Amino acid sequence: PIGDAESEDEAYEVVDLTEYARSHQWWSRLFGTNSGPIAEKYSVATQIMMGGVTGWCAGYLFQRVGKIAATAAGGGFLLLQIANHSGYVQVDWKKVETDVNKAKKQLKKKANTAAPEINTFIEEATAFVKRNVVVSSGFVGGFLLGVAS
């Protein structure tokens, strides 16, 4: 019986899950190990359809959220103007001006530190668009249709 237990232990292989997870990411299973352009994987019609559908969804959401944000901002501004005109609210314009100037200075400082990250993102996005022209054009067309609908 003791000899049998040792032979059973030798039959099992120990798997290190951390190493397995590092070497088999979820996106590799989803998109494949080929990291090349989408054009190598799908036909032109499929690429246009994928880009168009995702673009339409993004455009439709952009339109809806934009309308809600514009309504909220405009309504808030209108209520503030009515309250100011009626005498409920007094605005200290000197304080507003100093606060706006402080905010401008802070934005300039933060813009200088964030510029390398933004440039890297723009370069990566440009490279993606160049590699996947068909999908990108389908997305733009779908986005415009989504905004218009």
Protein Blocks (a to p, Z undefined) as FASTA:
>chain_A
ZZmmmmmmmmpccddfklmmmmmcfklmmnopalcdfklmpcfklmmmmmmmmmmmmmmm
mmmmmmmmmmmmmmmmmmmmmmmmnopaccdfklmmmmmmmmmmmmmmmmmmmmmmmmmm
mmmmmmmmmmmmmlmmmmmmmmmmmmmZZ
